[in-house]
């Protein structure tokens, strides 16, 4: 169980403890269930696969994954950045420095 009593039995109601934790953290209006969405989103952002997420989250359909795992703007931009020309060029020119790769790519294009 995620939340259990000292003897290991499941904790049936965590509302009081949850509300106290939110109050101490200076947060409001966050449901325990909201953390499931956050976890699924962070799992995918960290590189987890859909199959793994389905297994660990207990979901049996892609529809549920779409409901729980949300693409964030930061993750989308990071993905697009990895697909950018300097990023691709870094693979072509064998350097991990994106600026160096972009410079090499530009010189190659000018001399062509």
N, CA, C and O of each residue as an XYZ file, in Angstrom:
448
protein
N       0.827     -1.187      0.000
C       0.000      0.000      0.000
C       0.872      1.252      0.000
O       1.945      1.262      0.603
N       0.428      2.276     -0.655
C       1.163      3.541     -0.667
C       1.103      4.177      0.710
O       2.111      4.669      1.218
N      -0.065      4.167      1.308
C      -0.255      4.733      2.635
C      -0.719      3.616      3.563
O      -1.754      2.993      3.329
N       0.050      3.371      4.612
C      -0.325      2.296      5.531
C      -0.151      2.743      6.971
O       0.520      3.730      7.271
N      -0.780      1.981      7.844
C      -0.668      2.227      9.277
C       0.630      1.582      9.767
O       1.296      0.878      9.008
N       0.986      1.815     11.016
C       2.219      1.270     11.585
C       2.260     -0.253     11.483
O       3.337     -0.829     11.329
N       1.104     -0.914     11.568
C       1.073     -2.378     11.498
C       1.050     -2.904     10.060
O       0.975     -4.114      9.849
N       1.114     -2.001      9.063
C       1.140     -2.399      7.663
C      -0.218     -2.478      7.004
O      -0.301     -2.659      5.790
N      -1.278     -2.347      7.769
C      -2.619     -2.392      7.184
C      -2.881     -1.098      6.414
O      -2.320     -0.052      6.740
N      -3.732     -1.174      5.396
C      -3.982      0.022      4.582
C      -4.643      1.139      5.374
O      -5.520      0.908      6.207
N      -4.206      2.329      5.096
C      -4.816      3.509      5.702
C      -6.043      3.850      4.864
O      -5.925      4.117      3.669
N      -7.190      3.842      5.471
C      -8.446      4.017      4.739
C      -8.749      5.480      4.413
O      -9.373      5.761      3.389
N      -8.323      6.411      5.258
C      -8.640      7.817      5.040
C      -7.409      8.660      5.345
O      -6.944      8.711      6.484
N      -6.894      9.308      4.331
C      -5.679     10.107      4.526
C      -5.957     11.607      4.453
O      -5.023     12.408      4.420
N      -7.224     11.989      4.428
C      -7.573     13.399      4.233
C      -6.966     14.321      5.277
O      -6.429     15.372      4.927
N      -7.039     13.953      6.555
C      -6.499     14.827      7.605
C      -4.992     15.019      7.436
O      -4.490     16.142      7.495
N      -4.288     13.928      7.229
C      -2.841     14.015      7.037
C      -2.471     14.780      5.787
O      -1.522     15.564      5.783
N      -3.220     14.550      4.729
C      -2.975     15.241      3.458
C      -3.188     16.740      3.615
O      -2.360     17.536      3.173
N      -4.289     17.126      4.238
C      -4.580     18.542      4.437
C      -3.512     19.204      5.309
O      -3.117     20.342      5.054
N      -3.049     18.495      6.332
C      -1.990     19.027      7.188
C      -0.694     19.227      6.409
O      -0.007     20.234      6.587
N      -0.362     18.272      5.551
C       0.853     18.386      4.737
C       0.747     19.566      3.773
O       1.712     20.308      3.587
N      -0.418     19.740      3.164
C      -0.616     20.875      2.260
C      -0.484     22.197      3.000
O       0.146     23.136      2.512
N      -1.078     22.259      4.166
C      -1.026     23.486      4.970
C       0.429     23.825      5.320
O       0.854     24.973      5.189
N       1.183     22.820      5.765
C       2.592     23.052      6.129
C       3.429     23.470      4.928
O       4.395     24.219      5.071
N       3.063     22.991      3.755
C       3.797     23.331      2.532
C       3.311     24.632      1.904
O       3.894     25.111      0.932
N       2.240     25.206      2.458
C       1.701     26.444      1.909
C       0.935     26.235      0.612
O       0.842     27.148     -0.208
N       0.389     25.044      0.422
C      -0.361     24.723     -0.789
C      -1.839     24.582     -0.476
O      -2.220     24.315      0.664
N      -2.667     24.762     -1.490
C      -4.109     24.609     -1.316
C      -4.705     23.873     -2.497
O      -4.138     23.861     -3.590
N      -5.829     23.273     -2.274
C      -6.654     22.682     -3.320
C      -5.923     21.693     -4.215
O      -6.093     21.719     -5.434
N      -5.129     20.841     -3.637
C      -4.495     19.764     -4.389
C      -5.024     18.455     -3.829
O      -4.912     18.175     -2.636
N      -5.603     17.660     -4.720
C      -6.127     16.370     -4.290
C      -5.027     15.321     -4.369
O      -4.110     15.444     -5.182
N      -5.109     14.308     -3.545
C      -4.150     13.210     -3.608
C      -4.132     12.650     -5.027
O      -3.067     12.333     -5.557
N      -5.283     12.529     -5.628
C      -5.379     11.979     -6.974
C      -4.597     12.818     -7.994
O      -4.105     12.278     -8.985
N      -4.478     14.121     -7.763
C      -3.721     14.981     -8.675
C      -2.272     14.523     -8.794
O      -1.645     14.710     -9.837
N      -1.742     13.930     -7.740
C      -0.348     13.477     -7.769
C      -0.161     12.340     -8.767
O       0.945     12.134     -9.266
N      -1.219     11.603     -9.062
C      -1.140     10.527    -10.058
C      -0.897     11.108    -11.449
O      -0.125     10.549    -12.227
N      -1.546     12.220    -11.762
C      -1.318     12.897    -13.045
C       0.120     13.415    -13.118
O       0.801     13.260    -14.132
N       0.566     14.034    -12.021
C       1.926     14.576    -11.990
C       2.946     13.467    -12.173
O       3.892     13.606    -12.948
N       2.752     12.363    -11.455
C       3.676     11.239    -11.563
C       3.735     10.719    -12.998
O       4.827     10.499    -13.523
N       2.586     10.518    -13.640
C       2.554      9.986    -15.002
C       3.258     10.932    -15.976
O       4.004     10.488    -16.848
N       3.024     12.218    -15.825
C       3.664     13.204    -16.691
C       5.173     13.201    -16.493
O       5.922     13.172    -17.469
N       5.625     13.230    -15.261
C       7.064     13.241    -14.974
C       7.738     11.938    -15.426
O       8.884     11.948    -15.876
N       7.023     10.831    -15.303
C       7.561      9.542    -15.739
C       7.860      9.580    -17.237
O       8.929      9.151    -17.673
N       6.924     10.088    -18.012
C       7.126     10.163    -19.457
C       8.220     11.170    -19.803
O       9.019     10.926    -20.707
N       8.263     12.286    -19.100
C       9.312     13.288    -19.352
C      10.696     12.743    -19.041
O      11.683     13.160    -19.648
N      10.771     11.814    -18.100
C      12.057     11.233    -17.722
C      12.500     10.136    -18.686
O      13.567      9.546    -18.517
N      11.676      9.868    -19.695
C      12.063      8.893    -20.704
C      11.398      7.538    -20.562
O      11.753      6.601    -21.277
N      10.446      7.413    -19.658
C       9.726      6.151    -19.514
C       8.911      5.852    -20.756
O       8.486      6.764    -21.464
N       8.697      4.588    -21.015
C       7.909      4.210    -22.186
C       6.432      4.113    -21.817
O       6.072      4.010    -20.645
N       5.597      4.148    -22.832
C       4.162      4.027    -22.622
C       3.842      2.662    -21.997
O       3.014      2.565    -21.091
N       4.499      1.627    -22.487
C       4.247      0.276    -21.948
C       4.586      0.215    -20.466
O       3.831     -0.357    -19.680
N       5.719      0.803    -20.077
C       6.101      0.819    -18.655
C       5.099      1.610    -17.834
O       4.699      1.186    -16.750
N       4.698      2.756    -18.352
C       3.756      3.600    -17.631
C       2.427      2.875    -17.439
O       1.826      2.944    -16.367
N       1.978      2.190    -18.465
C       0.729      1.431    -18.347
C       0.847      0.378    -17.255
O      -0.077      0.187    -16.464
N       1.988     -0.302    -17.215
C       2.189     -1.353    -16.214
C       2.231     -0.768    -14.809
O       1.505     -1.220    -13.923
N       3.071      0.226    -14.604
C       3.257      0.797    -13.263
C       2.052      1.601    -12.792
O       1.780      1.673    -11.594
N       1.335      2.202    -13.727
C       0.167      2.992    -13.355
C      -1.107      2.174    -13.271
O      -2.132      2.651    -12.783
N      -1.038      0.939    -13.749
C      -2.207      0.079    -13.700
C      -3.251      0.405    -14.753
O      -4.432      0.115    -14.565
N      -2.825      1.009    -15.865
C      -3.764      1.368    -16.927
C      -3.716      0.324    -18.029
O      -2.655     -0.226    -18.327
N      -4.857      0.054    -18.628
C      -4.914     -0.979    -19.663
C      -5.171     -0.411    -21.055
O      -5.289     -1.170    -22.017
N      -5.260      0.908    -21.176
C      -5.518      1.486    -22.501
C      -4.730      2.781    -22.696
O      -4.390      3.485    -21.744
N      -4.457      3.059    -23.959
C      -3.778      4.314    -24.292
C      -4.647      5.512    -23.949
O      -4.132      6.589    -23.648
N      -5.943      5.334    -23.993
C      -6.867      6.418    -23.649
C      -6.610      6.909    -22.215
O      -6.662      8.110    -21.948
N      -6.335      5.981    -21.306
C      -6.058      6.367    -19.914
C      -4.698      7.066    -19.803
O      -4.537      7.988    -19.004
N      -3.738      6.633    -20.591
C      -2.427      7.298    -20.595
C      -2.608      8.740    -21.050
O      -2.044      9.656    -20.451
N      -3.383      8.946    -22.095
C      -3.638     10.304    -22.588
C      -4.325     11.148    -21.523
O      -4.119     12.360    -21.454
N      -5.125     10.518    -20.711
C      -5.850     11.236    -19.661
C      -4.927     11.632    -18.505
O      -5.112     12.683    -17.891
N      -3.943     10.796    -18.216
C      -3.092     11.031    -17.052
C      -1.754     11.697    -17.366
O      -1.304     12.548    -16.598
N      -1.118     11.338    -18.455
C       0.202     11.892    -18.773
C       0.017     13.087    -19.705
O      -0.465     12.933    -20.827
N       0.395     14.258    -19.249
C       0.200     15.493    -19.996
C       1.538     16.018    -20.505
O       2.517     16.069    -19.761
N       1.573     16.400    -21.754
C       2.787     16.993    -22.298
C       2.907     18.424    -21.771
O       1.964     19.211    -21.861
N       4.064     18.745    -21.228
C       4.286     20.113    -20.767
C       5.006     20.897    -21.865
O       5.685     20.314    -22.710
N       4.854     22.193    -21.844
C       5.507     23.033    -22.848
C       7.019     22.857    -22.791
O       7.673     22.778    -23.831
N       7.577     22.796    -21.593
C       9.030     22.657    -21.448
C       9.513     21.359    -22.083
O      10.539     21.342    -22.762
N       8.776     20.271    -21.866
C       9.173     18.983    -22.444
C       9.044     19.019    -23.963
O       9.908     18.505    -24.674
N       7.981     19.618    -24.455
C       7.783     19.727    -25.902
C       8.903     20.535    -26.534
O       9.448     20.133    -27.562
N       9.258     21.672    -25.935
C      10.341     22.498    -26.474
C      11.682     21.774    -26.413
O      12.487     21.890    -27.337
N      11.929     21.036    -25.349
C      13.182     20.284    -25.232
C      13.260     19.216    -26.324
O      14.321     18.995    -26.907
N      12.143     18.562    -26.593
C      12.106     17.551    -27.655
C      12.368     18.192    -29.003
O      13.157     17.679    -29.797
N      11.705     19.321    -29.266
C      11.922     20.023    -30.529
C      13.357     20.517    -30.640
O      13.935     20.491    -31.726
N      13.935     20.964    -29.541
C      15.316     21.431    -29.544
C      16.270     20.296    -29.915
O      17.241     20.502    -30.644
N      15.985     19.097    -29.405
C      16.837     17.955    -29.731
C      16.750     17.605    -31.214
O      17.653     16.974    -31.765
N      15.657     18.019    -31.854
C      15.471     17.740    -33.274
C      15.971     18.884    -34.162
O      15.903     18.785    -35.388
N      16.468     19.958    -33.564
C      16.877     21.139    -34.332
C      18.126     20.858    -35.162
O      18.836     19.881    -34.925
N      18.382     21.716    -36.127
C      19.519     21.544    -37.027
C      20.844     21.416    -36.285
O      21.606     20.501    -36.596
N      21.168     22.290    -35.310
C      22.442     22.122    -34.617
C      22.537     20.769    -33.915
O      23.614     20.178    -33.843
N      21.438     20.293    -33.410
C      21.437     19.020    -32.728
C      21.729     17.894    -33.710
O      22.538     17.008    -33.436
N      21.066     17.942    -34.847
C      21.302     16.947    -35.886
C      22.732     17.082    -36.393
O      23.427     16.087    -36.601
N      23.159     18.323    -36.587
C      24.517     18.555    -37.072
C      25.559     18.023    -36.102
O      26.620     17.560    -36.521
N      25.264     18.088    -34.813
C      26.237     17.592    -33.843
C      26.476     16.101    -34.038
O      27.574     15.608    -33.783
N      25.455     15.386    -34.487
C      25.632     13.956    -34.776
C      26.415     13.766    -36.076
O      27.273     12.888    -36.170
N      26.113     14.589    -37.066
C      26.782     14.483    -38.359
C      28.261     14.839    -38.238
O      29.116     14.169    -38.816
N      28.561     15.908    -37.476
C      29.928     16.389    -37.381
C      30.689     15.840    -36.184
O      31.833     16.231    -35.950
N      30.080     14.949    -35.432
C      30.780     14.263    -34.357
C      31.188     15.141    -33.193
O      32.250     14.931    -32.609
N      30.381     16.108    -32.846
C      30.675     16.944    -31.692
C      29.436     17.047    -30.821
O      28.313     17.019    -31.323
N      29.636     17.165    -29.532
C      28.484     17.305    -28.641
C      28.160     18.774    -28.386
O      27.178     19.087    -27.713
N      28.986     19.677    -28.924
C      28.773     21.110    -28.751
C      27.882     21.626    -29.883
O      28.311     21.673    -31.036
N      26.664     22.006    -29.567
C      25.699     22.434    -30.580
C      26.187     23.658    -31.346
O      25.980     23.749    -32.556
N      26.837     24.607    -30.653
C      27.321     25.818    -31.332
C      28.420     25.469    -32.329
O      28.439     25.994    -33.442
N      29.331     24.586    -31.934
C      30.407     24.154    -32.826
C      29.815     23.441    -34.037
O      30.253     23.665    -35.165
N      28.838     22.596    -33.813
C      28.196     21.869    -34.904
C      27.497     22.835    -35.859
O      27.577     22.679    -37.078
N      26.812     23.836    -35.300
C      26.116     24.819    -36.136
C      27.120     25.599    -36.976
O      26.862     25.874    -38.148
N      28.256     25.956    -36.393
C      29.297     26.687    -37.126
C      29.850     25.828    -38.258
O      30.015     26.303    -39.382
N      30.138     24.549    -37.956
C      30.634     23.638    -38.995
C      29.618     23.467    -40.111
O      29.971     23.433    -41.290
N      28.343     23.358    -39.724
C      27.286     23.180    -40.704
C      27.203     24.412    -41.625
O      27.039     24.282    -42.838
N      27.317     25.592    -41.030
C      27.258     26.832    -41.805
C      28.429     26.926    -42.768
O      28.248     27.282    -43.932
N      29.638     26.608    -42.291
C      30.825     26.657    -43.155
C      30.685     25.679    -44.315
O      31.049     25.996    -45.447
N      30.158     24.489    -44.033
C      29.963     23.479    -45.070
C      28.962     23.971    -46.103
O      29.164     23.768    -47.300
N      27.892     24.611    -45.663
C      26.860     25.101    -46.576
C      27.405     26.241    -47.446
O      27.072     26.337    -48.627
N      28.254     27.114    -46.848
C      28.802     28.243    -47.593
C      29.802     27.759    -48.651
O      29.846     28.285    -49.763
N      30.592     26.762    -48.291
C      31.616     26.287    -49.233
C      31.045     25.383    -50.310
O      31.742     25.055    -51.270
N      29.814     24.979    -50.174
C      29.220     24.042    -51.160
C      28.789     24.732    -52.409
O      28.276     24.088    -53.324
